[in-house]
Amino acid sequence: MLHKEIIEYSGVLFFIFLTFFFCIFSLFMSFILGERSNSYSKHIPFESGAPSTGSVNLRFAIKFYLIAIFFVIFDIESMYLYSWSVCVRETSWIGFIEVSFFIFMILLSLLYLFRIKALTLINKKFTNN
């Protein structure tokens, strides 16, 4: 029985082995064939063919990152809803009740984000009004 399972998974094991071998071989060959230089121009920042100007110490408000994270979270949740909609007939009423609860939790979390004003980009404390 064990021998049969090993034969069934031999293709997957071979693929994993081949992937690791290719990664190690590529790293080894780039180390052997790659150029080694330690010149001054190697350590200068280079951006799209133009030399960089100005300071690199830019400060962004945390609100931009929060909204990006919220977008990713709600986007992933919408993918769960899409996968449910593909098999809606197989899940019947039990699946409908579970998805209704899931949507309710999403709306509840969105309401909480609105309530704590996490989705507003303008902070009233720092405006000039």
N, C-alpha and C positions, 0 to 999 in steps of 0.2 A: 504494500500500500504506500509506504513512504517512497519507494523507488518510483512509483507512478507519479506522485506529486512532484518529485524532483524533475522528472522528465517534462511535466507540464510547465513548470516554471523555468526551465532551462533557457528559454529565449529571453525572458526578463533578466535573469542572472547574467547571461551573456551580454545583453545590452548595457547593464550597469557596469560590468567589467570593462567593456569597450569604451564607455564614456569616461571612466576614470583613467584608463590607459591613454586615451586621446588627450585629456586635460594635462596629465603629467608629461606626456611626450611633447605637447605644444609648449609648455613652460620650460622644459629642458632645452628644446631646440632654440627658443628665443633667447635663453641665457647663453647658449653656445654661439649662436650666429649673430646676436645683437651687437650693436656698436656700443662702445664704452667711451664716453667723453665727459670731461668735467670742466667745461668751459664756462665763462661768465654768462654767455647768452643762454645757456641751458637753464639757468635758475631765474631768468627774468619772466614774469607773468606775460602770457601771450593770449590775446583774445581776438579771434576771427581776423587775423592779419593786421590788426591795429594795436599799437602799444597802449597799455592801460594808462589812464589819467585819473587823477583825483584820489580820494581816500576809499579804501575798501571797507571801512567801518561804517556801514549804513545800518540804521536802526529802523526796523519795521515794527509796527504795532502788533501785538499778539492776536488782535482781532482777525487779521488776515489768515493767520494759521488756524485759528479756531474755526472760521467759516470753511476753510478747506477741509479740515477734519470732519466737520459736520456733513459736508457734502459727500465725502467718501463713505461715511457711515450710512447715510440715507440712501446713497446709490447702491451700496451692497445689500441693504434691506430691500430695495426695489428688485434686485436680482432674485432674491428669495421669493418675492411675490410672482415674478415671471416664471420661475421654475414650478411654483404651485399651479399657475394658470395652465401650464402645459398638461398637467395630470389632474385636472379638476374633477373629471368624471370618476377616476379611480379612488379619490379620497372621500367622495360623497359628503355627507353632512358633517361628519367628524372633522374632516379637513377644512370645511367651510367655517366651523366654529373656531378651530385653532387659528386659521388665518384672520378671522375677525378679531380675535384676541390679539394677534400679532399687530394688526393695523391699529387697534385701539392703543396698544403700548407705544407704537411709533407716534401717533398723534398726541398722546400724553407727553412723551418726551419732547416733541416739537413745541407743545404748549408751554412746557417748563422752560425751554430755551428762549421763547418769546418773553416769558414772564421775568426771567432774570436779565433780559436785554442782552443776551449773548450774541444775537444776530445783528445788532446795530453796529454800523461802522463808525458813526460819529459819537464821540463821547462828549456829553454836554458840559462836563467840567472844563474842557480845554478849548471851547469855542470862544470867539471874541464878542459874542452878543452881550 
